[in-house]
Each structure stands twice: as structure tokens, then as C-alpha cells.
């Protein structure tokens, strides 16, 4: 499509030559195509300027072009645009020297010479517009698209008010009817069809494509249907409820109404197959009733309503013939191609033969590499497309930041002084002069909240605040969010927008230019895929690096390479109790800045003193001479100690470290939703003692201000992988000395405190100084896949040999062999087509493979639910109620006997009670099946995230398709044996035979 502004002559001369331009255009097109009006071929699009009216005339025959016209009045602008179009027609030879018309045969020849084949004259050719369709397009003429065009759903188009026929000439649209951007690039086209039930009856225009059916009709037909069905909405609801046994019809019947003066309603039915009807009316209710009446008329033609316009019985609706009818509705429409066209296609293919070397896998690979080929980068701070900031914009933002910072003043720092503040100059100097700095900050020094602010302040005061954009990683979700909120509070209301966070399923990014983004390590690893050099980022701060989780070690490998490509990037590693000299050596003997912390006095008790305090002398599980292997948790002892502290201890909260989810008061655990995790921070009312039960998630980065007593069980859960059995499991093991120090520190952050260690002093002496890095004790399959995404040219052994602690080569080889066995890697360790798609899904490779297979076998939703439930258990499981949970699973699994299908039914039932909006029914459902509502909400978020992953992997057209029961990708979701088979294929070879 192109504009012909250069072809316009002076408007006066054009109007002299073509005094009735609009009529002349209509006459030419009408005679050429043998139609009585040219409404569909001429569309006038109006734009109101401050002084003049502008009209863009879209001409769709003999080829698609645009011309423009201007005038003080709307009609003047339209006539000028029409005159310009007449001049264009004359230049093409469609008008004689005196503007006389030709006969239809000559127009056929002329149009073919201009590139409009005669076979398509009487079908509406494809066209694209930046504006919306006219009402004539909506009500009378749905065109058939080319085979390679995507079908756009009707809801993507918005319709404006209709033209008043008594006021407008033929082909005109009322002013304001079409606005810029109201139609997608491709228009919807639908062809006529014959009713399957009554072949002799001609039905309104319809298109069937991938199971989607769209029907339109004129107003008189809708009025007749409304006369036949006076209460159509009630009838539809009754039919659907009886047929589907559903208590609500919202899932199966959806109305959408648009328009101002004239309302246009689109009704979508998802039973017995997807059908869409549209009708217009002066009021919304009128339009909806007409659309519903058309739907009732269609259902009656299909035999789904009896002769008295009443619903059938449930049994009749579920007969085999009805199911066959639904399948037939989804079958493609057969068309007859004229012999002449077939000869032309054959000649074309003979002249341009198909290249047989071009295969589908190669196309799939090209799709997967699309983002890399285009060279587009994502902004690591905002997540949007990255473009370097203009110098003028950078100066403006820096000046604005300086002004806001000066307004903030320095009183905040004086009133909240921390030990790290006295080392400000040393830290800033080290960061400025060295690409990597390790900060060894003791517990309570303020490194987590204060150092990012000090770096930002330094940049702002030097007038380059807009260049300072930091990503600060935290090991856990709760840490990232709570620290971001604390820093935003300290920066004050004017600079709060410069602080943000991003964790799994939750995001609040900051504005770019002087930005602090707190995120988990996994989030930064995903960002590195879209921006491998971290362009636009000035500093990366890795907090709590001493924890040595597998993602942090993996991140350090990548950051070491990123700095070679982006020398301006500054890396700051912050650790409390780790082996800081090892980090320094890993990054080329970079400087280590030591910052002493501040802690209030903490009085420590070990098992010997605790037993005496409780009036005991020995305990079977906590014998001072117990073996190194024995690690047993005694809940009775912990309970007695907590009661003792509550009865005789100083006022203040109790923080109890447990290896897992054992009992239920205030829990702080990675499997607890963020909303519930946040409940540990507020102080309780007077007379109430807070008791927080936590895993090692509460060891670092978060501070609960009113904690005075810490009960340390001395244990935690670790994932251990056995190379011989190839099985990984969570084991309860003794913590390290560094963990003991961290836990003790939680009691002395804001006041003097007490630490109760439920192990003897001799056990402390035998504990390792640091815990074993996770990379040395977990399966490596997922790590290998991620390594191939970031550095595909290196083998897995080469990549992981660069880690701070390299895993056993045999373990790496085992991971590679397994990935090759399940089809993720080829024999050269390159990602296969399956591997590239699978790598986009944020879960274990085997579970990700099951999701990919589900997209192929069209049973996506149940697999997404199963994988989400394997990530987060929806049941309220504990040691005490395990039997009851097993019984609930057995009820949900029904005759299938499958825990995985029990997950699917549990989530489906939860969604059903949510739709009812009945709080009592919701609570009863959770109680009956021992389900945990926050976990179900988290699972729902995971399902949506996996849907996004499938879309990013080019496996579904839109993420929402994964959630719709009626979509093509869920066509066989009710086939339980297929669902189990797909899951088994994904988990292979982890099968018990």
C-alpha cells in the first residue's frame, strides 16, 4: 500500500476536471465489477485537524492504494480525495479523455494489465488497512483470506457507529467512524457455506478454520430470529446447562458489545463447537438479544432445540451422533478450484520448483533463533526492548536525579547509621578502580541495603546518575522483595520509583536511569539470555554469595565471561561468612574489603544447658556422644523449649529453625506464598508473643526486628545425588559452622538476644566450616541445558570446569548421556530442535519435555497443572496428616489410581468453586480435600508462566490458548490415558517397571 500525495494537483483544477468525483468513482467500479454499489471498494477515513479536515481515501480496486484530500469541511476534503483518485484512474486508462466509462469487458482487460487477475474479480481480494472496517464490511461482506494469512478473532477489531444512509453518499463513512489503529494488519475473511443439517438451506456467511466458526447476518434476519425466540438468552443458558451439566454458562457463552450510537454485539458459543454470531442494535440489550436469537436459530437448525423451541434432554445432547456433529463442524471446508486456475498453479510450480532441501526441522531451528538473528536485546532493568539512552536524555535524567537527591538531604543516613557507612570511601574507591570487588561484611553491617545506595549516591552527586543502573541478586524471593521495599523506603517518596524487584511470578521494575533492581539469581540468568553482555547495566551486585547455591555458581561463570565483553561492567560480590579469599582468587585476586558488623550481645545455650533448663539429664536423640551420621529431629524437645521460653524468657519473638515443614504457627518457608511470608514482619499486639518457624530461608538478608530468641535445631535439608543409583533426594543433615553463626545473628540484630542450639558443643567442633556447594551434590541436567543456551560452542565439561568448584566429570558425562537419551542433545552435544524448545520452559528437562509433547498431542492444560503441582504441592501435607492426604488423593484420582490425575482434578475443582464466588463452598472444598489455598494460587501462577514459556518456544499461538478448554491445543485434554502416556514419555527413563 502506498500514498500518492505527489500525484495530487491543485484541488481547484481537479474539481473542474472531475466536478462529481465520488459518483464517477462509484460508476467506474460498479460497471467494472457488475455491482450496484462500491461501498466495499472505497473507504473514506477522516482525521480532524486544528484548521482543516483531512480525508484518506482507501481504494481497493483494481489495486490497493491511498489518496488524501484536505478541506475546511468534511465533504470538501472527501471530494478532493475522490478527485485525486479519479485523476489516478484516468492515468491508469480506466477513464476516457472526456471521463467517459468503458464496458465491463474492457475493464476486465485493463484490470488484468494492472495486476488484478480476472479470477479474483468477484471475490474480495485481501487488503490491509491501518484503520477499521466500515459497517458495510461488518454486515454484508466477509472476504476469504489467502491460505497463508492468519485468522484474527473478531474481538481484535472494534467497530464504530454506522453511517446514516439518508445523510451520506454511497461508499462514505460518518466522521469519526474509523480511527487509526483500530484494525489489525490482517482482516477476517469468511466464505459462504451450506448447512450440514439442511444442505438445501443457504446460511449466512461463515468460515471454518481450526475449529473456529464465525457467522454474520443482516438486521432483518436477526429480527425474524428474535420473533421466533423472544427470550433467546434464557433459552441458550438452559440448553448449555442441560448439555454440559455446568452450573454456570460463562465459560460456554460470552457476549462482547462495542459501539456508540449503534451497538454491535459479538456472541461466542463454545458448545457444541466454537461458533460466533454478531448483530447490531440501538441498545446493548437489543444487540445481545439479536445475537442470542441467531444462536438459537442455528442450534435449532442443528437439531439441538425441539420443535417447540425447548431444550432437549441431557442424554440426547450427549449422543454419539452429536459428538460426531461437533467433529464434522471442525472439518475443513472443501472448495472446487476452476480448471483454468489449476493449470496456472501447475505451470507456476513447473517454472518455480519447490526446493526439497528445505525441511521443517530447519524452519523450526530458524524460528528458535529468530531473536538472535534480529539482534534485538532486552533491557535487563525494565524487561522492554533495549535502546541506548540519548546523551541529551541522559543529561536531563542525571540533573533531575541530582535535584531529587539534594532535596532528600542527609538526615536519613545520620538517623539510621550503620557500620558500613564509615567505610564508604574505601568501598566506593575499590568499586571505581576494580572490575570486581569482594565485600566481606559481617552480620549486621548493613551491606545488603546500604551499599547499593552508596554507589547510586556517588554517581548522582557526580552528575552521572542516569548511567548508574544496578542489578542486585538475592538467593530467595522474600529477600529480594523485602530488601527492595526497605531500600525504597530509605530513599524516600521522590526516589522510590527508582527501586524495583523481580522474582518468579511477581515483578515491579524500576524506571530506567538511576535504577536499582533486586531480583533472584534465576531471574538474572534469564535476563542474560536476552542481553548476553548486560548492556545498559553499570553494576551487578551478587549478595549472599557464600551460600554457594547452584544458580549462583553458574552465574559467576557467566559474569566472568561477560566482563571480557563489557569491560565497563562493575561486579560486587557480598558475603558474610564465606571463604572470601577463594572468591578473590577466582576473579584474579581482586580486592577484598572487610566491613565489621554490629550485633547486640547474644547469650548462647547448647544442648547440655538446655536439658538442664528443662529438668532433663539425657535425651535419646541428642546424646552428646551420638554418631556423625545420626541426625534426628525431636519435635517434643523443641515444643518444651518454646513453652519454657514463653513462660520464663524475656519479651520478644521466637525464631525457630527447622529442617522442613513440620508444624504450623507462623511459617517462613520457600513453599509458602509471598503474601504469607510477609506476615512474619509486623510486630504482634501487646501481650502476644510471635513464634516464627523457619527453614534456612530466614538465615540471611531478612531481618525480623522483634526477634529476641532463636531456637536452632542445627539441621537443614539438602539435596543429595547418588551417582550409582542416579537418584536425588532431600536429606536432613547437620548445618555448617557458618550457618550456626548466621542463625545466632538473627537474635542480636535489633536488641540483645538468646540463642538455643539443640546440639552439644562437641557437635559444633565437628561441623564443617562451610556447607558443600550445591553444584557438587545435585543432578546437572538442567545446568547443562542452560549452559548450552548461553555458550553453545563449549562442551558441558569445558563450561562447568570453569566453576568455582567443578563438579565430578563423571557426573557431567552422566547428565550429557541422559540428555542425549531423551533427545535434548545430539551426539555433538548441541541442542536439538526439541532441546531448543524445551530450554525455554523453566523446569526440569524431563518435565519440560512432557510439556512439549503435550503441545504436540493437544493435551497441554492437564500437563501444565501436573508439572506445576510437582513443583508446588497443593495439599496441606505434614507428618501428622499424611494418611488423610493419601485418602483425599485416592478420592480425587477415582478409578485411575493416579496421583497426577488427582492433581488435575484438585485444581479443576478449585477453579470451579472460585467461579461460584461462594466463600463457604470454597472453604468446604479446601477442608474436604486437605488443599492449601495459597499453594493453589501459586500453582495457577506457574501454569500461566509455563503458558508464556510455550508461547516463547513457538509451541502455541497465544499463551491464553493453553488455558482454554475449547482451544485446539487442548482438544484431547479429557483423554486420561493419553495424558498419562505423555507424562510417562516425558519422565522416561525414570520409570519403575
VENFEN-V905513 format. One record per residue. PSI is psi in whole degrees, 0 to 359 (999 if undefined). Layout:
BEGIN
psi=PSI
psi=PSI
END
This chain:
BEGIN
psi=140
psi=161
psi=146
psi=44
psi=326
psi=340
psi=352
psi=138
psi=179
psi=132
psi=325
psi=316
psi=319
psi=317
psi=334
psi=320
psi=327
psi=80
psi=332
psi=69
psi=323
psi=318
psi=321
psi=317
psi=314
psi=321
psi=317
psi=309
psi=321
psi=315
psi=321
psi=321
psi=355
psi=37
psi=159
psi=345
psi=160
psi=29
psi=324
psi=346
psi=349
psi=117
psi=123
psi=123
psi=122
psi=140
psi=125
psi=117
psi=175
psi=327
psi=322
psi=154
psi=141
psi=136
psi=128
psi=120
psi=117
psi=116
psi=128
psi=11
psi=140
psi=350
psi=162
psi=118
psi=167
psi=140
psi=158
psi=154
psi=152
psi=152
psi=163
psi=336
psi=160
psi=315
psi=325
psi=317
psi=322
psi=317
psi=322
psi=317
psi=320
psi=322
psi=320
psi=323
psi=322
psi=319
psi=321
psi=315
psi=320
psi=322
psi=331
psi=354
psi=17
psi=354
psi=148
psi=180
psi=326
psi=30
psi=25
psi=155
psi=159
psi=174
psi=168
psi=325
psi=318
psi=322
psi=327
psi=317
psi=315
psi=318
psi=323
psi=323
psi=330
psi=1
psi=18
psi=96
psi=144
psi=336
psi=340
psi=10
psi=317
psi=7
psi=155
psi=116
psi=161
psi=144
psi=156
psi=139
psi=151
psi=355
psi=187
psi=170
psi=152
psi=166
psi=328
psi=321
psi=322
psi=316
psi=338
psi=337
psi=94
psi=123
psi=156
psi=128
psi=166
psi=155
psi=331
psi=5
psi=137
psi=145
psi=124
psi=130
psi=152
psi=329
psi=348
psi=343
psi=143
psi=136
psi=141
psi=183
psi=148
psi=160
psi=142
psi=113
psi=330
psi=345
psi=336
psi=149
psi=164
psi=132
psi=349
psi=159
psi=148
psi=149
psi=134
psi=358
psi=324
psi=127
psi=157
psi=139
psi=12
psi=357
psi=139
psi=166
psi=326
psi=137
psi=157
psi=134
psi=137
psi=141
psi=163
psi=155
psi=166
psi=138
psi=136
psi=324
psi=321
psi=86
psi=333
psi=345
psi=135
psi=129
psi=168
psi=170
psi=141
psi=149
psi=136
psi=121
psi=120
psi=39
psi=10
psi=126
psi=132
psi=130
psi=139
psi=157
psi=167
psi=173
psi=325
psi=321
psi=320
psi=321
psi=320
psi=321
psi=322
psi=327
psi=322
psi=326
psi=86
psi=333
psi=69
psi=324
psi=320
psi=318
psi=316
psi=315
psi=318
psi=314
psi=313
psi=318
psi=318
psi=318
psi=321
psi=352
psi=31
psi=144
psi=346
psi=149
psi=4
psi=325
psi=334
psi=345
psi=115
psi=129
psi=142
psi=122
psi=135
psi=169
psi=165
psi=278
psi=314
psi=127
psi=136
psi=120
psi=134
psi=122
psi=125
psi=122
psi=136
psi=16
psi=139
psi=345
psi=163
psi=122
psi=145
psi=136
psi=147
psi=143
psi=162
psi=160
psi=166
psi=331
psi=161
psi=315
psi=320
psi=314
psi=319
psi=317
psi=321
psi=315
psi=319
psi=323
psi=320
psi=321
psi=318
psi=320
psi=318
psi=316
psi=323
psi=321
psi=334
psi=1
psi=21
psi=359
psi=140
psi=179
psi=338
psi=15
psi=39
psi=154
psi=157
psi=183
psi=163
psi=320
psi=319
psi=324
psi=337
psi=22
psi=157
psi=323
psi=325
psi=319
psi=322
psi=324
psi=316
psi=322
psi=319
psi=325
psi=333
psi=351
psi=150
psi=154
psi=128
psi=135
psi=155
psi=121
psi=129
psi=149
psi=320
psi=319
psi=320
psi=320
psi=320
psi=319
psi=316
psi=316
psi=321
psi=315
psi=326
psi=324
psi=325
psi=81
psi=151
psi=135
psi=109
psi=345
psi=341
psi=107
psi=162
psi=316
psi=323
psi=321
psi=319
psi=319
psi=319
psi=320
psi=318
psi=331
psi=12
psi=313
psi=325
psi=322
psi=323
psi=343
psi=13
psi=139
psi=148
psi=145
psi=120
psi=340
psi=306
psi=341
psi=354
psi=180
psi=137
psi=130
psi=134
psi=144
psi=136
psi=150
psi=320
psi=320
psi=322
psi=317
psi=316
psi=314
psi=320
psi=318
psi=320
psi=318
psi=320
psi=317
psi=315
psi=323
psi=319
psi=323
psi=331
psi=324
psi=180
psi=3
psi=328
psi=320
psi=322
psi=325
psi=344
psi=49
psi=136
psi=158
psi=328
psi=338
psi=326
psi=347
psi=20
psi=308
psi=320
psi=315
psi=313
psi=321
psi=317
psi=319
psi=321
psi=323
psi=349
psi=140
psi=332
psi=136
psi=136
psi=127
psi=113
psi=93
psi=123
psi=162
psi=130
psi=3
psi=342
psi=17
psi=323
psi=315
psi=330
psi=323
psi=316
psi=323
psi=322
psi=318
psi=317
psi=317
psi=316
psi=316
psi=319
psi=314
psi=338
psi=4
psi=19
psi=39
psi=327
psi=338
psi=347
psi=104
psi=112
psi=143
psi=121
psi=118
psi=145
psi=151
psi=342
psi=158
psi=311
psi=325
psi=314
psi=316
psi=313
psi=321
psi=319
psi=318
psi=322
psi=316
psi=318
psi=322
psi=320
psi=327
psi=337
psi=170
psi=328
psi=332
psi=6
psi=328
psi=346
psi=358
psi=133
psi=178
psi=159
psi=119
psi=178
psi=125
psi=6
psi=132
psi=139
psi=79
psi=152
psi=171
psi=151
psi=142
psi=94
psi=44
psi=143
psi=112
psi=116
psi=130
psi=168
psi=164
psi=320
psi=324
psi=318
psi=325
psi=322
psi=322
psi=328
psi=336
psi=323
psi=347
psi=77
psi=335
psi=3
psi=47
psi=140
psi=356
psi=130
psi=324
psi=141
psi=122
psi=119
psi=105
psi=154
psi=42
psi=341
psi=345
psi=336
psi=40
psi=163
psi=324
psi=323
psi=316
psi=321
psi=318
psi=320
psi=323
psi=313
psi=317
psi=329
psi=322
psi=326
psi=322
psi=333
psi=326
psi=335
psi=78
psi=338
psi=349
psi=132
psi=133
psi=126
psi=121
psi=127
psi=130
psi=149
psi=310
psi=13
psi=180
psi=82
psi=331
psi=328
psi=319
psi=319
psi=315
psi=323
psi=327
psi=43
psi=43
psi=48
psi=159
psi=149
psi=120
psi=119
psi=131
psi=113
psi=148
psi=180
psi=128
psi=141
psi=157
psi=136
psi=120
psi=128
psi=140
psi=137
psi=179
psi=322
psi=312
psi=325
psi=317
psi=320
psi=320
psi=324
psi=2
psi=23
psi=158
psi=324
psi=163
psi=139
psi=328
psi=348
psi=46
psi=137
psi=333
psi=21
psi=156
psi=163
psi=327
psi=333
psi=128
psi=86
psi=135
psi=130
psi=102
psi=330
psi=317
psi=317
psi=319
psi=314
psi=321
psi=317
psi=320
psi=319
psi=316
psi=317
psi=324
psi=325
psi=352
psi=168
psi=155
psi=149
psi=166
psi=160
psi=126
psi=118
psi=120
psi=121
psi=157
psi=345
psi=191
psi=102
psi=311
psi=180
psi=99
psi=257
psi=112
psi=139
psi=107
psi=146
psi=338
psi=2
psi=135
psi=154
psi=323
psi=319
psi=327
psi=325
psi=342
psi=351
psi=343
psi=318
psi=148
psi=143
psi=166
psi=162
psi=140
psi=359
psi=132
psi=128
psi=134
psi=118
psi=123
psi=124
psi=152
psi=193
psi=3
psi=333
psi=8
psi=324
psi=156
psi=334
psi=143
psi=123
psi=107
psi=327
psi=14
psi=125
psi=325
psi=131
psi=124
psi=116
psi=112
psi=345
psi=9
psi=161
psi=171
psi=136
psi=145
psi=127
psi=136
psi=128
psi=115
psi=328
psi=311
psi=346
psi=37
psi=136
psi=144
psi=160
psi=126
psi=144
psi=120
psi=165
psi=146
psi=175
psi=171
psi=324
psi=324
psi=319
psi=318
psi=316
psi=316
psi=318
psi=323
psi=339
psi=340
psi=341
psi=25
psi=318
psi=350
psi=171
psi=150
psi=188
psi=140
psi=128
psi=106
psi=118
psi=46
psi=155
psi=164
psi=326
psi=327
psi=320
psi=319
psi=331
psi=352
psi=145
psi=154
psi=316
psi=154
psi=158
psi=129
psi=140
psi=330
psi=342
psi=356
psi=17
psi=160
psi=149
psi=6
psi=310
psi=323
psi=320
psi=317
psi=315
psi=324
psi=322
psi=332
psi=319
psi=316
psi=76
psi=339
psi=345
psi=146
psi=163
psi=320
psi=318
psi=316
psi=309
psi=345
psi=345
psi=0
psi=159
psi=319
psi=109
psi=135
psi=163
psi=132
psi=324
psi=321
psi=321
psi=316
psi=320
psi=318
psi=318
psi=317
psi=317
psi=317
psi=326
psi=324
psi=325
psi=6
psi=16
psi=323
psi=149
psi=186
psi=343
psi=12
psi=23
psi=150
psi=129
psi=177
psi=318
psi=317
psi=321
psi=322
psi=317
psi=325
psi=341
psi=348
psi=124
psi=70
psi=182
psi=142
psi=323
psi=318
psi=323
psi=323
psi=321
psi=322
psi=318
psi=315
psi=325
psi=327
psi=330
psi=318
psi=9
psi=50
psi=52
psi=310
psi=311
psi=325
psi=322
psi=320
psi=315
psi=313
psi=320
psi=321
psi=331
psi=337
psi=321
psi=114
psi=126
psi=348
psi=151
psi=73
psi=142
psi=176
psi=330
psi=327
psi=23
psi=323
psi=316
psi=322
psi=319
psi=320
psi=319
psi=320
psi=321
psi=321
psi=317
psi=325
psi=340
psi=221
psi=348
psi=330
psi=21
psi=124
psi=327
psi=318
psi=333
psi=322
psi=312
psi=315
psi=325
psi=315
psi=321
psi=318
psi=322
psi=316
psi=324
psi=315
psi=331
psi=322
psi=332
psi=337
psi=39
psi=107
psi=326
psi=317
psi=322
psi=313
psi=320
psi=321
psi=315
psi=319
psi=318
psi=321
psi=13
psi=46
psi=156
psi=112
psi=314
psi=323
psi=322
psi=322
psi=320
psi=319
psi=319
psi=320
psi=321
psi=318
psi=318
psi=321
psi=316
psi=327
psi=319
psi=319
psi=319
psi=322
psi=318
psi=333
psi=10
psi=33
psi=343
psi=152
psi=318
psi=153
psi=325
psi=338
psi=328
psi=336
psi=348
psi=123
psi=333
psi=356
psi=160
psi=326
psi=354
psi=24
psi=325
psi=28
psi=341
psi=353
psi=97
psi=322
psi=323
psi=317
psi=315
psi=322
psi=319
psi=318
psi=317
psi=320
psi=325
psi=321
psi=348
psi=139
psi=18
psi=72
psi=147
psi=118
psi=999
END
